[in-house]
Amino acid sequence: MPVNAALKSYLETRRSTPAFQMSEPGPSRDEIMELLAIASRVPDHGKLAPWRFIVYSGAERERLSSELAKVAMARNPAMAEDMIKVEKNRLTRAPVVIGVISCAKPHVKIPEWEQVLSAGAVCLNLSMAAHALGYASNWLTEWFAFDEGVFPLLGVKPGERVAGFIHIGTQKMHPGERVRPELADLVTFSGE
Ligand SMILES: Cc1cc2nc3c(=O)[nH]c(=O)nc-3n(C[C@H](O)[C@H](O)[C@H](O)COP(=O)(O)O)c2cc1C
């Protein structure tokens, strides 16, 4: 079997870069569209495309981060100064943040679970597409992915869920290796 050595090596060493270690430049608008075309090419039972994208870039990231910080501070008035700074920069660490939104809903044939899994596949595919174009990426959720109170602010519609906020930018430094699970603990060959 011929081996695609470059792809194999990439998959064997793939690594996320923490968002705070990213800098400009991020992908251009054309590159973002290219990334999303690749990201959309995922297994999707029934061809439902049960996901969509919201792109946060430029000054809009600052506006939204400051609105998110207001909500966080209202909920926790005793918030420490360093946490306030974190809240004010939620969407500004990377030049581009792409929300992968799961629109999974009951369907006569396709289980909702499969639709949700497809959105997860989109997130990883988007992350890998970013790497293919030379960018670093990080799949994050954080509190505002689960807080329906801020969904209108972020453009997430009722009934939708956030599969991930994929942060994309240029790597400032290599993040180093991350401990991986012991494969022997995870694998069972049925019948043995
Ligand atoms: C659905 C999902 C949500 C995640 N959310 C966060 C998060 O909010 N904060 C965080 O530090 N890491 C989060 N992670 C982990 C990072 O995406 C990433 O997996 C980790 O930093 C290292 O992964 P790597 O194997 O790609 O290097 C999340 C991962 C997944 C799959």
The ligand as a Tripos MOL2 file, in Angstrom:
@<TRIPOS>MOLECULE
LIG
   31    33     1     0     0
SMALL
NO_CHARGES

@<TRIPOS>ATOM
      1 C1        -14.9660   20.4440   22.0390 C.3       1 LIG1
      2 C2        -13.6560   20.9080   22.5880 C.ar      1 LIG1
      3 C3        -13.6180   22.0700   23.3480 C.ar      1 LIG1
      4 C4        -12.4300   22.5200   23.8830 C.ar      1 LIG1
      5 N1        -12.4280   23.6560   24.6270 N.ar      1 LIG1
      6 C5        -11.3060   24.0570   25.2170 C.ar      1 LIG1
      7 C6        -11.3080   25.2210   26.0410 C.ar      1 LIG1
      8 O1        -12.3320   25.8810   26.2050 O.2       1 LIG1
      9 N2        -10.1430   25.5780   26.6240 N.ar      1 LIG1
     10 C7         -8.9820   24.8380   26.4570 C.ar      1 LIG1
     11 O2         -7.9380   25.1990   27.0190 O.2       1 LIG1
     12 N3         -8.9520   23.7530   25.6470 N.ar      1 LIG1
     13 C8        -10.0690   23.3460   25.0420 C.ar      1 LIG1
     14 N4        -10.0450   22.2380   24.2340 N.ar      1 LIG1
     15 C9         -8.7660   21.5290   24.0170 C.3       1 LIG1
     16 C10        -7.9410   22.0950   22.8330 C.3       1 LIG1
     17 O3         -8.7070   22.2440   21.6800 O.3       1 LIG1
     18 C11        -6.8470   21.1560   22.4030 C.3       1 LIG1
     19 O4         -7.4090   19.8960   22.2430 O.3       1 LIG1
     20 C12        -5.7030   21.0730   23.3310 C.3       1 LIG1
     21 O5         -5.2860   22.3780   23.6470 O.3       1 LIG1
     22 C13        -4.4900   20.3220   22.7260 C.3       1 LIG1
     23 O6         -4.8390   19.5940   21.6640 O.3       1 LIG1
     24 P1         -3.9350   19.0820   20.4450 P.3       1 LIG1
     25 O7         -3.9780   17.6120   20.5320 O.co2     1 LIG1
     26 O8         -4.6840   19.5380   19.2360 O.co2     1 LIG1
     27 O9         -2.5580   19.6480   20.5110 O.co2     1 LIG1
     28 C14       -11.2310   21.7840   23.6650 C.ar      1 LIG1
     29 C15       -11.2740   20.6250   22.8760 C.ar      1 LIG1
     30 C16       -12.4660   20.1880   22.3630 C.ar      1 LIG1
     31 C17       -12.4720   18.9370   21.5340 C.3       1 LIG1
@<TRIPOS>BOND
     1     1     2 1
     2     2     3 ar
     3     2    30 ar
     4     3     4 ar
     5     4     5 ar
     6     4    28 ar
     7     5     6 ar
     8     6     7 ar
     9     6    13 1
    10     7     8 2
    11     7     9 ar
    12     9    10 ar
    13    10    11 2
    14    10    12 ar
    15    12    13 ar
    16    13    14 ar
    17    14    15 1
    18    14    28 ar
    19    15    16 1
    20    16    17 1
    21    16    18 1
    22    18    19 1
    23    18    20 1
    24    20    21 1
    25    20    22 1
    26    22    23 1
    27    23    24 1
    28    24    25 2
    29    24    26 1
    30    24    27 1
    31    28    29 ar
    32    29    30 ar
    33    30    31 1
@<TRIPOS>SUBSTRUCTURE
     1 LIG1         1 GROUP 0 **** ****
